[in-house]
Structures are given as C-alpha cells and as structure tokens.
C-alpha cells in the first residue's frame, strides 16, 4: 500500500496537465529538477568543506555523482 498526501482529484488534474504539456516543457522541468538537486548537493558540500574553492566543491560533487571509477576515467585523477 502506498501512502500519499495528494488527493485522487489532484493527481488527476496533475496527470491532465502533464499530458497537455509539450515535450520541450517536460524536458525543461526535468533539467530544472536535476539542477536543483545539484545545487542542494553542492550546498551540503560547502557546509562540509567551508574552506573549499568552487572548483574543489564541483570536483567533490562530480566524484560523488559519477562514482570514483567513472570520475577517474573522465577527469584522470585531477587532485581536489
């Protein structure tokens, strides 16, 4: 059983809005959500490492996001 605080009527309205939305708008919303997640994650990294530069923060985020193996493959072990 799934517990939800969204009413059935509200879900139906949301489904209808998504159905009528253009593919470009849907993609824009997805990218916005991903960017928001990245910004929240990077804010957490800044809290963990208050003295880190923006480049260091980005590399820490990239390593966490990509995983150690893919990060090393893409960035060649750039020290952060």
Secondary structure, DSSP 8 states (H G I E B T S, - for coil): ----SS-HHHHHHHHHHHHHS-HHHHHHHHHHHHHHHHHHHHHHHHHH-TT--HHHHHHHHHHHHH-HHHHHHHHTT---
